[in-house]
């Protein structure tokens, strides 16, 4: 099993969710996060004063998948989240040692 984490632009969330639903993914976790990478934040003007915003709003998606679905999930996220501009985000794939559904006690692939 793998845990696929993606940090993307907020307005791309619906497209990514639809792409994952099309693959049969039934559940995912979404968090509003802030961060920066090569984008380095931005400069804004508020009440005539210029200030730097070093962290930009992003959305983090986490989805646990079986090994055979990993490549398809990564590809779907990459295509749906891509704008071709700086700040599109990153995808991380981690090994997932165990998953347990609390309600039923099912474990691993059955819990996904």
Secondary structure, DSSP 8 states (H G I E B T S, - for coil): -EEEEEEE-GGGHHHHHHHHHHTT----EEEEEEE-STT--EEEEETTEEEEE--EEEEEEEEEE-GGGHHHHHHHHHHHH--SSTT-EEEEEEE----B-TTT--BGGGG-
